[in-house]
Each structure stands twice: as structure tokens, then as C-alpha cells.
Amino acid sequence: MAQSVRTLLDTVVQALPEVSNLGLLFFLLFFIFAALGVELFGRVGAYYAYCLLQWTRHAVAHRVKITLLLIGYMYLYSVIYEESFVTL
């Protein structure tokens, strides 16, 4: 059994240079396609981020308006019907 493990480890050590070449090739391909993607679609992401930011600002402003309206209606209800929503 020790001989078979030794043979297996020797095979792995001998295959390491080829594996590193393959890893380098995959890294190079990944880098090329990443650069190509950034070149082709870089502005699309920036525009999407800008639209998302504008939508978020609009949504927050809308929620603040709705919250203030709700608080105003609760206050009017408590004044008209003489009930308090906050009890201590």
C-alpha cells in the first residue's frame, strides 16, 4: 500500500507543471473576457447604478411623505375623537 501511495504522489508531482500551464491559460482567457466585458458593458452598469440610485431616492422620499401623511391622519383622528394612540 505504501508503494501505491508513493507512486500516486510521484505522479501528482510530475503533473504539476502541466497543471500550472493550464491554470495560467485559464487565467489569461478569464482576464481577456473580463476586459472585453468591461469594455463592452462598462457604461451599462454605470447607467443602471445611476437609475437605481434615483429610484431609491424617489422611493425614500415617497415613503417619508406617506409616513408624514399617516402621522398627520393619526393626529387628526386623535384630536377629533379625543383618543390617544400613545398610552403610557
Residue, then its C-alpha position, 0 to 999 in steps of 0.5 A: m500500500a505504501q508503494s501505491v501511495r508513493t507512486l500516486l504522489d510521484t505522479v501528482v508531482q510530475a503533473l504539476p507543471e502541466v497543471s500550472n500551464l493550464g491554470l495560467l491559460f485559464f487565467l489569461l482567457f478569464f482576464i481577456f473576457a473580463a476586459l472585453g466585458v468591461e469594455l463592452f458593458g462598462r457604461v451599462g452598469a454605470y447607467y443602471a447604478y445611476c437609475l437605481l440610485q434615483w429610484t431609491r431616492h424617489a422611493v425614500a422620499h415617497r415613503v417619508k411623505i406617506t409616513l408624514l401623511l399617516i402621522g398627520y391622519m393619526y393626529l387628526y383622528s386623535v384630536i377629533y375623537e379625543e383618543s390617544f394612540v400613545t398610552l403610557 
